[in-house]
Amino acid sequence: MGIGVNVELKVEEIAKTIKKLKREDREQLLLLLSREGKEIRKRIKEIKSRKVKTLSREEILKDVL
């Protein structure tokens, strides 16, 4: 036996909500909805679980400055 849930969303309300988002949040939403979103979610999960180490700003720019 399965349990179902019906959700009614109006496209206009979703559009209004998206328009109210900050630019950075809209960019993140676009990435999550794109094909790259799956890869980004995987990388975030790896960072949070400490499987990979992120570089500091200094480490990234050490040979540039």
mmCIF file of the C-alpha atoms, coordinates in Angstrom:
data_MODEL
# 
_entry.id   MODEL 
# 
loop_
_atom_site.group_PDB 
_atom_site.id 
_atom_site.type_symbol 
_atom_site.label_atom_id 
_atom_site.label_alt_id 
_atom_site.label_comp_id 
_atom_site.label_asym_id 
_atom_site.label_entity_id 
_atom_site.label_seq_id 
_atom_site.pdbx_PDB_ins_code 
_atom_site.Cartn_x 
_atom_site.Cartn_y 
_atom_site.Cartn_z 
_atom_site.occupancy 
_atom_site.B_iso_or_equiv 
_atom_site.pdbx_formal_charge 
_atom_site.auth_seq_id 
_atom_site.auth_comp_id 
_atom_site.auth_asym_id 
_atom_site.auth_atom_id 
_atom_site.pdbx_PDB_model_num 
ATOM 1  C CA . MET A 1 1  ? 0.000  0.000  0.000   1.00 0.00 ? 1  MET A CA 1 
ATOM 2  C CA . GLY A 1 2  ? 1.401  3.391  -0.958  1.00 0.00 ? 2  GLY A CA 1 
ATOM 3  C CA . ILE A 1 3  ? 0.764  6.819  0.429   1.00 0.00 ? 3  ILE A CA 1 
ATOM 4  C CA . GLY A 1 4  ? 0.314  9.683  -1.998  1.00 0.00 ? 4  GLY A CA 1 
ATOM 5  C CA . VAL A 1 5  ? 0.483  13.408 -1.533  1.00 0.00 ? 5  VAL A CA 1 
ATOM 6  C CA . ASN A 1 6  ? -0.981 15.982 -3.872  1.00 0.00 ? 6  ASN A CA 1 
ATOM 7  C CA . VAL A 1 7  ? 0.545  19.435 -3.945  1.00 0.00 ? 7  VAL A CA 1 
ATOM 8  C CA . GLU A 1 8  ? -0.972 22.288 -5.894  1.00 0.00 ? 8  GLU A CA 1 
ATOM 9  C CA . LEU A 1 9  ? 1.465  24.997 -6.908  1.00 0.00 ? 9  LEU A CA 1 
ATOM 10 C CA . LYS A 1 10 ? 0.704  27.954 -9.106  1.00 0.00 ? 10 LYS A CA 1 
ATOM 11 C CA . VAL A 1 11 ? 3.398  28.834 -11.623 1.00 0.00 ? 11 VAL A CA 1 
ATOM 12 C CA . GLU A 1 12 ? 2.808  32.518 -10.963 1.00 0.00 ? 12 GLU A CA 1 
ATOM 13 C CA . GLU A 1 13 ? 3.521  32.088 -7.241  1.00 0.00 ? 13 GLU A CA 1 
ATOM 14 C CA . ILE A 1 14 ? 6.707  30.147 -7.975  1.00 0.00 ? 14 ILE A CA 1 
ATOM 15 C CA . ALA A 1 15 ? 7.824  32.877 -10.387 1.00 0.00 ? 15 ALA A CA 1 
ATOM 16 C CA . LYS A 1 16 ? 7.174  35.587 -7.796  1.00 0.00 ? 16 LYS A CA 1 
ATOM 17 C CA . THR A 1 17 ? 9.191  33.686 -5.223  1.00 0.00 ? 17 THR A CA 1 
ATOM 18 C CA . ILE A 1 18 ? 12.109 33.220 -7.622  1.00 0.00 ? 18 ILE A CA 1 
ATOM 19 C CA . LYS A 1 19 ? 12.069 36.921 -8.536  1.00 0.00 ? 19 LYS A CA 1 
ATOM 20 C CA . LYS A 1 20 ? 12.384 37.801 -4.833  1.00 0.00 ? 20 LYS A CA 1 
ATOM 21 C CA . LEU A 1 21 ? 15.543 35.699 -4.426  1.00 0.00 ? 21 LEU A CA 1 
ATOM 22 C CA . LYS A 1 22 ? 18.936 37.334 -4.155  1.00 0.00 ? 22 LYS A CA 1 
ATOM 23 C CA . ARG A 1 23 ? 21.108 37.092 -7.255  1.00 0.00 ? 23 ARG A CA 1 
ATOM 24 C CA . GLU A 1 24 ? 23.391 34.490 -5.659  1.00 0.00 ? 24 GLU A CA 1 
ATOM 25 C CA . ASP A 1 25 ? 20.404 32.347 -4.663  1.00 0.00 ? 25 ASP A CA 1 
ATOM 26 C CA . ARG A 1 26 ? 18.983 32.508 -8.198  1.00 0.00 ? 26 ARG A CA 1 
ATOM 27 C CA . GLU A 1 27 ? 22.353 31.428 -9.587  1.00 0.00 ? 27 GLU A CA 1 
ATOM 28 C CA . GLN A 1 28 ? 22.478 28.525 -7.162  1.00 0.00 ? 28 GLN A CA 1 
ATOM 29 C CA . LEU A 1 29 ? 18.936 27.503 -8.096  1.00 0.00 ? 29 LEU A CA 1 
ATOM 30 C CA . LEU A 1 30 ? 19.884 27.576 -11.777 1.00 0.00 ? 30 LEU A CA 1 
ATOM 31 C CA . LEU A 1 31 ? 22.882 25.340 -11.126 1.00 0.00 ? 31 LEU A CA 1 
ATOM 32 C CA . LEU A 1 32 ? 20.832 22.897 -9.075  1.00 0.00 ? 32 LEU A CA 1 
ATOM 33 C CA . LEU A 1 33 ? 18.228 22.651 -11.810 1.00 0.00 ? 33 LEU A CA 1 
ATOM 34 C CA . SER A 1 34 ? 20.819 22.213 -14.561 1.00 0.00 ? 34 SER A CA 1 
ATOM 35 C CA . ARG A 1 35 ? 22.786 19.106 -15.476 1.00 0.00 ? 35 ARG A CA 1 
ATOM 36 C CA . GLU A 1 36 ? 25.712 20.406 -13.447 1.00 0.00 ? 36 GLU A CA 1 
ATOM 37 C CA . GLY A 1 37 ? 23.543 20.330 -10.322 1.00 0.00 ? 37 GLY A CA 1 
ATOM 38 C CA . LYS A 1 38 ? 24.098 16.624 -9.714  1.00 0.00 ? 38 LYS A CA 1 
ATOM 39 C CA . GLU A 1 39 ? 27.880 17.090 -9.807  1.00 0.00 ? 39 GLU A CA 1 
ATOM 40 C CA . ILE A 1 40 ? 27.688 20.128 -7.530  1.00 0.00 ? 40 ILE A CA 1 
ATOM 41 C CA . ARG A 1 41 ? 25.585 18.254 -4.962  1.00 0.00 ? 41 ARG A CA 1 
ATOM 42 C CA . LYS A 1 42 ? 28.113 15.399 -5.034  1.00 0.00 ? 42 LYS A CA 1 
ATOM 43 C CA . ARG A 1 43 ? 31.026 17.793 -4.442  1.00 0.00 ? 43 ARG A CA 1 
ATOM 44 C CA . ILE A 1 44 ? 29.242 19.575 -1.586  1.00 0.00 ? 44 ILE A CA 1 
ATOM 45 C CA . LYS A 1 45 ? 28.557 16.216 0.038   1.00 0.00 ? 45 LYS A CA 1 
ATOM 46 C CA . GLU A 1 46 ? 32.247 15.276 -0.293  1.00 0.00 ? 46 GLU A CA 1 
ATOM 47 C CA . ILE A 1 47 ? 33.315 18.551 1.317   1.00 0.00 ? 47 ILE A CA 1 
ATOM 48 C CA . LYS A 1 48 ? 30.858 18.207 4.201   1.00 0.00 ? 48 LYS A CA 1 
ATOM 49 C CA . SER A 1 49 ? 31.922 14.617 4.848   1.00 0.00 ? 49 SER A CA 1 
ATOM 50 C CA . ARG A 1 50 ? 35.582 15.755 4.698   1.00 0.00 ? 50 ARG A CA 1 
ATOM 51 C CA . LYS A 1 51 ? 36.458 13.270 1.955   1.00 0.00 ? 51 LYS A CA 1 
ATOM 52 C CA . VAL A 1 52 ? 38.161 16.142 0.168   1.00 0.00 ? 52 VAL A CA 1 
ATOM 53 C CA . LYS A 1 53 ? 39.976 19.219 1.490   1.00 0.00 ? 53 LYS A CA 1 
ATOM 54 C CA . THR A 1 54 ? 39.120 22.612 0.077   1.00 0.00 ? 54 THR A CA 1 
ATOM 55 C CA . LEU A 1 55 ? 41.881 25.076 -0.717  1.00 0.00 ? 55 LEU A CA 1 
ATOM 56 C CA . SER A 1 56 ? 42.168 28.358 1.120   1.00 0.00 ? 56 SER A CA 1 
ATOM 57 C CA . ARG A 1 57 ? 42.194 31.659 -0.755  1.00 0.00 ? 57 ARG A CA 1 
ATOM 58 C CA . GLU A 1 58 ? 45.928 31.951 -0.057  1.00 0.00 ? 58 GLU A CA 1 
ATOM 59 C CA . GLU A 1 59 ? 46.618 28.485 -1.460  1.00 0.00 ? 59 GLU A CA 1 
ATOM 60 C CA . ILE A 1 60 ? 44.709 29.310 -4.644  1.00 0.00 ? 60 ILE A CA 1 
ATOM 61 C CA . LEU A 1 61 ? 46.427 32.665 -5.199  1.00 0.00 ? 61 LEU A CA 1 
ATOM 62 C CA . LYS A 1 62 ? 49.931 31.882 -3.902  1.00 0.00 ? 62 LYS A CA 1 
ATOM 63 C CA . ASP A 1 63 ? 51.622 31.926 -7.347  1.00 0.00 ? 63 ASP A CA 1 
ATOM 64 C CA . VAL A 1 64 ? 49.483 34.736 -8.707  1.00 0.00 ? 64 VAL A CA 1 
ATOM 65 C CA . LEU A 1 65 ? 50.449 37.557 -6.382  1.00 0.00 ? 65 LEU A CA 1 
# 
